[in-house]
Amino acid sequence: KIKKYLKLFGFGSSIPIDFPVPDWATGLLPDPEWKRKKFNEEWWDGDTYNLAIGQGFILATPLQVATAFSAIANDGKLIKPMLVKAVLNEKKEIIEEFHPQVLRENFVSKENIQIVKEGMRKAVSGEDSPHATAVLLNSLPQKVAAKTGTAEVFRKDCPDCYNIWVVVFAPFENPEIVLVLMLEDVKGYQTQVLVPVAFEILKWYFEKNKI
């Protein structure tokens, strides 16, 4: 069931965009059959626990993560990523404009989506969350929701290394931006390393849109 819903959110397959890309990364959604073929081992309960928290064998691209969280921000609508917003002529007049396309919707209950959104908001506000990891974003002029993450990297040339993630959408009540940042091979367990970067990007974004 975990794999079923990960697929519905866009993981484990090529994300369609408005530009042809060869050899697009699909990530990996592991399951018992895959593990038997790959390692000649059975699937253990611990593999399920790891998959449930985004650890273990699962692989994902930043675009997949951004697309999945667009469905959270849009109350269950999975939006197709697009590189082109409009085509202009030499006078900067719009000659063709492209609009958001919904890839999938109503595949998860609104109640469950709301629980996730409220949890992401508390990761920023710190409300009832003494270990919230993105409270720096709470000083932005708009309400922000976020999820930080650390994925262990098992490589001989990089002991005690992590891939650090932060995903943000804002404003909380009426989202218009999803931001995904990922830094590879960070030494030590430093969940806060990307939150200040997200803060600066969002600060610039909100100030730019006031002009």
N, C-alpha and C positions, 0 to 999 in steps of 0.2 A: 504493500500500500504506500510506503514511503516513496518507492521508485515511481509508482503511478502518478503521484502528485508532483514529484520533481519534474517529470516529463511534461505535465500540464503547465507548469510554470516556465518551461522552455529549456530545462537542463537536459544534457545528454543528446542534443541534436544541433544542427546548424541553425542559427538564428537568421531568418530571412530579412535582408535589408534591401534598400532601393538601389543597390550597386552590386554588380557581379564580382564575387571574390572567390578565386580558386583556392582549393585546399583549406576551407574554413574549418577552424578547430571546433570539434563537437564536445569536448570534455569527456567525462566518463561517469556513468552510473553503474556501480558494481552490483552484482547479485550472486547468489550461490553458484549458478552455472558458470559465470565468468571466473569466479575464484577457483573453481575446480579445473578449468582449462588453463588458467594462468599459473597457478601454484600447486595444482594437484592436492588441494586441501579443501576440507569442508568449511562451510560458513558457520561461524560461531555467534552466540548472542552478543559478544563484544563487538563484532563487526556491525551489527544492527545499531548498537549504541553509538558507535563512531559515526556511522552514516547519518544518524538522527541529528547530530550536532555539527555536521559538515566536516568531519575529520575522516581519517582512514584513507580508503582508496578513491573516494570521489574526487573528480577534477572538474573545474568550471572556469570559464573565461570571464573577464570583467564585463563583456557585453551580455553574456548570459545572466550574470548577477544583476546588471542594470535593468534588463528586460523583465526579470522576475520581480524585482522590487517596483517596477512600474505598475505591475498588477496590484501590489499592496497599496501603492499611492492612489491608484484609480479605482479602489473599491472592487477589485476583481476583474478588471479589464486588462488583458495582456496586450500592450501596444507594440506595433511593429517599429523597430528602430529605423530612422531615416537620416541620411546624410544631407539631403537637399531639401530646403524649405521652399525655395522659389527660384525661378529663372528670370533674370533681368536683362533688358536691352542696354544699349550704350548710354541711354538717358536715365538709367536706373529705374525704369518703369517695369512693373511686373508683367511678364508675358505668359507665365505659367506658374501656378501655385499648387503646392502639394499639402494635403491634409492628413492628420493622423489616421492610421488604419488599425482597427481592433482585430487582433489575431484570434482571440478566444475570450469568452466572458461567461460568467455564471457557472464556473467550474468549481467554485469553493464558496461556502456560505458567507454572507455579509457579516454574520456574527463572529466567525473565526478571523476574518480579515480585520475587523475592528479590534479584536484582542491583540493581534500582532501590531497594529498601528499604535495602540495605547502603550504597549510594551516599548516600542521604539521611541515614543514620546518621553516616557519615563527614563530612558537611557540618557536623555538630554536634560530633562527638568530635574531629575534626581528625586522626584516625589516617590516616597515609599521605596526608594532604591538607593540605599547607602553606598552601594558599590557601582553606581552608574559610571560608565566609562566615557561619556561624551558631554559632560556638563559644561565644558567650555563653550559649546555651541548655544547654550541657553542665553548668552549675553548678546546674541544677534538680534536685529530689530524685528525679525519674524520668528514665529514658532517653528521649530525644526524637529524632525524625528530622525533617529539614527540607529544603526547597528554596527558595532565594532566586532572584529574577529581576528583570531590568531591561528594560523594553520602550521603545525610542526613540519619542518623540512628534514627528511632523512637522507642526508648525503654525507659521505665520508669527508669531503672537503669543506663541509660547513656544519660542524657540530654545534648544537644549541642554537639553531637558526629557525626563524619563523617567517612565513609570509603574512604580512599585516594588512588587514582590510578595514575600510570604513565605508558604509553606504548611508546616504542621507537623502531624504526628500523634504521639500519645503515649498511654500508655507504649509503647515500641518493641516489646516482646515481646507485649503484649496490648492493642492500641490501643482507646481509648474516646473519644477526641476528635480531630477534624480541625479545624484552625484556618486560615482564609485571611484575610490582610490585604493590602489594596492601597491605595496612595496615588498619586493622579494628579498629573501635572505637577510633579514634583520637579525643581528646578534642579540640574543636574550629576549626575554618576554616583556615587550614594551608596547602595550596596547594603545598608548596615548600618542605614539609617534606621528600618526597621520591626522589626528583630530585638529591640531593647529593649522595644518595645511587646508583642511576642509573649511575651517573657520575663515581663513583669508579669502578663499575662492567664493564662498557664499557672501561674505561681506562685500566683496567687489560686485558680485551679481546683483545684490539688492540695491547697492548704491547706484550702479549703472542704470537700473530700471527706474530709478527716481528721476533721472534727467529727462 
